[in-house]
Amino acid sequence: MAGPPDGPAGSDLHLELPATGGRRAALMAALREAIRSGRLAPGTRLPPYRSLAADLGIARNTAADAYAELAAEGWLTARQGSGTTVADRAEPVAATRARRTSPSRRPAHDLIQGRPDASAFPRADWLAAGRRALTSAPNEAFGPGDPQGRRELRVALADYLARARGVRTDPERIVVCSGVAHALRLLFDGAGAVLGGPAAGPLAVEAYGLGFHRALLARAGVTTLPLPLDEDGARIDALAEHPTVRTALLTPAHQFPTGGPLHAARRAAVIDWARGSGALVLEDDYDGEFRYDRRPVGAVQGLDPERVIYLGSVSKSLSPALRLGWMVLPEQLVDRVLAVKGEREAWASALDQLTLAEFIESGGYDRHVRRMRRRYRDRRDHLLAELAVRAPHIEVSGIAAGLHAVLRLAPGTERSVLKAAAYRGLALDGLADYRHPLIGPDAMPVADGLVVGYATPADHAYQAAVAALCDVLPAPL
Amino acid sequence: MAGPPDGPAGSDLHLELPATGGRRAALMAALREAIRSGRLAPGTRLPPYRSLAADLGIARNTAADAYAELAAEGWLTARQGSGTTVADRAEPVAATRARRTSPSRRPAHDLIQGRPDASAFPRADWLAAGRRALTSAPNEAFGPGDPQGRRELRVALADYLARARGVRTDPERIVVCSGVAHALRLLFDGAGAVLGGPAAGPLAVEAYGLGFHRALLARAGVTTLPLPLDEDGARIDALAEHPTVRTALLTPAHQFPTGGPLHAARRAAVIDWARGSGALVLEDDYDGEFRYDRRPVGAVQGLDPERVIYLGSVSKSLSPALRLGWMVLPEQLVDRVLAVKGEREAWASALDQLTLAEFIESGGYDRHVRRMRRRYRDRRDHLLAELAVRAPHIEVSGIAAGLHAVLRLAPGTERSVLKAAAYRGLALDGLADYRHPLIGPDAMPVADGLVVGYATPADHAYQAAVAALCDVLPAPL
């Protein structure tokens, strides 16, 4: 290797130190910055610390210390007799290419399903609950957590879920998690997964459902088999054709996304199936709080808590930003789920858990849900009224509950309607996105349609979004 | 199946409804409770709704609705002509066996390493930061999150880490996660893991380290090879013996748990190794903020940001209950880590992220770290002073930084000292727990010792814990 290039001699190393603050730290920062920027190249010889100190008007010890520390950090190399040089490996960082510099492609109108109105988050009430919760929390709340979740939250959830959803549980059977996707990963993904693995057999799912869940399960090596849907919900009788299935994932309160509740006879039948075949039902109660036209249908879990894993979260009712959800487990699964969860360590914040517990117990959660229920019902009513005027030929379903409706389209027209919507800056999904790839047209006819999420926009943007939707709907045949 | 057992006839079904509140909901709750408790067995015939309504003094419609809804929920079975019976499958839930009913086994004195003093969490400052952050946050903060983490936090972290730890980064290279264990899972575990898989080769680790991390990696199918330690830290030269190693996990600022910083020449050497072999260094900066006797050693990451993945969290500096950490990534890895993280959905709370960003930017985080640094230094000094008086023969190391010290013991005595400690209700770890199982006594002599975490107890409990420690230390030979 060649000798060091000619560097700045004695006093010509230009460094600007701020007028105030610690001299040593300032000198170290200035030298680091000069090396980082490439102004001082690797191998460059630095002035002796004495001359640098004189030049900068700082104490000699200060300059000597700064050199020594930068050498200890690997920025500089000090060799007896040859002075101090910039270390070979202290290369300047390449400027990070700007990421995502394209203007954010927010749609003009957002009717994507599954998101609550973010502008309606109850900031003041949440902050007040947080203040009460954190002020009164025991010190151990700020120590290492429990993979099961804070007991304060599990107690609040056990009461709330029994009261509002007919779930039969106690705090010891509840495991706090980040949401339904996290629950599915704990149950199915990875070594030691509770329900996964080659021996566990395929998982029955509904013929229409969330592609994200199917993809997550596929990556975990879980085969999913679709159950056809009809006007009473998932065809539980089809489980008889798949004797290796030991688990069925259902959305009984409000089939996602087609919208109907599972019929009472089917609720009973799926419990009978689970009991008869030693199987389990996974109940995804994703929007159980939002029912408009009749009293809520309670959770299937209430029929047999030892045969149902109940999954819920605040993602629809409050905010997906909190990443807070829960599993209500059969007694025999609690320890196994905790073992997997304890190994993984990506738990929910204990502080948010305490705040949610206080929010529920103080009645703030119920008040928020009631307020949002009224708001979403008004939006649904507005959607129906507009459609009745501007597109009376369009059949609407799934409207008794939830945060979205399904608009049926004539066969073969879904794709062109979605294209027209995209052209108008209107974001929404087609039914095809939700259909399981293995469900044949003979098992269940292909239905064209739109999934319209009416919760997503802020209040002021909603009417324009519905108007844009009406604009792209096809005229009657 | 036999016919329904004799049930309560017409009016002798005893139900107590509360005096106020909705009649239908109250009746449904009372019936559910009676079924749940087993008082109404499966198959029991209920009185006709008319007589029940008369008996309870409620409207007929109300009773009819309650029956219909309980039938829809599967609790009751309504058959034309045979009245309403309790459904076959509505079995009472078995009382959950009490879990963890044993009195919680808190040790009398807790000197387990790795935990900050939970009583010192800055509740008021954190709440104030939360109020400022949530009040001023844009609405989209309460919508679906970004797997990379809130930009506000990444901006604050980029500034803080550059200033306090010499990390060279920008917000686009930072990925927020739940902590170091979560980061290791994202990098190594599961299909599509960034650095894992059979092709990635073994991972070099330090001969002493966290067993939890080794176990996590083993479950992910990652083989770990131990690097011997000496007074200058990990023996980087030993990497030459393992040409298949492409990643090395190190704790350069303060070797965990033995306590020394990685020597400047070794810092340079590991970067040279990474460049020469196309490898990566994982830098676990688990307690970089806590250095007492000299200025902090900056992060190795600053030497070459494209060759180092820097990992940190608030678990030691603030609280493990927040489950908040970060990865600073080489440019080329950012998209791959985000793809894995986006698939998994167990993200940190956006609200806590906003609060931490505000806490850092307002100077609250620095103030808290300085306060805790003073507190822990005082505790360390007290420990050293007590040991100097009561056990001057015991060698103490790793004391220039961190939240723990290592006390050397005579060979073969560690286990008996730990037994004596347990007998006294004193919780602490022995060095043996941290030793890699594959490191032979010829590569590195077995050292007996205690890992003493002096941050864990509350202030008022600390002196008694140190006294208990001194009581169990062996007398001089």
Interface residues (C-beta under 8 A of the other chain):
Chain A: R24 A25 R32 R36 D65 E69 A71 A72 E73 G74 W75 A87 D88 R89 A90 E91 V93 A94 T96 R97 A98 R99 R115 A118 S119 F121 R123 W126 L127 G130 R131 L134 T135 N139 E140 A141 F142 G143 P144 G145 G166 R168 D170 E172 R173 C177 S178 G179 A181 H182 R185 D189 G190 A191 G192 A215 L216 R219 A220 P261 A264 R267 A268 I271 D272 R275 R295 V297 G298 V300 G302 L303 D304 P305 E306 S319 P320 A321 L322 R323 L324 E331 V334 E343 R344 E345 A346 W347 A348 S349 A350 L351 D352 A458
Chain B: R24 A25 R32 R36 D65 E69 A71 A72 E73 G74 W75 T77 A87 D88 R89 A90 E91 V93 A94 T96 R97 A98 R99 R100 R115 A118 S119 F121 R123 W126 L127 G130 R131 L134 T135 N139 E140 A141 F142 G143 P144 G145 G166 R168 D170 E172 R173 C177 S178 G179 A181 H182 R185 D189 G190 A191 G192 A215 L216 R219 A220 G221 P261 A264 R267 A268 I271 D272 R275 R295 V297 G298 V300 G302 L303 D304 P305 E306 S319 P320 A321 L322 R323 L324 E331 V334 E343 R344 E345 A346 W347 A348 S349 A350 L351 D352 A458
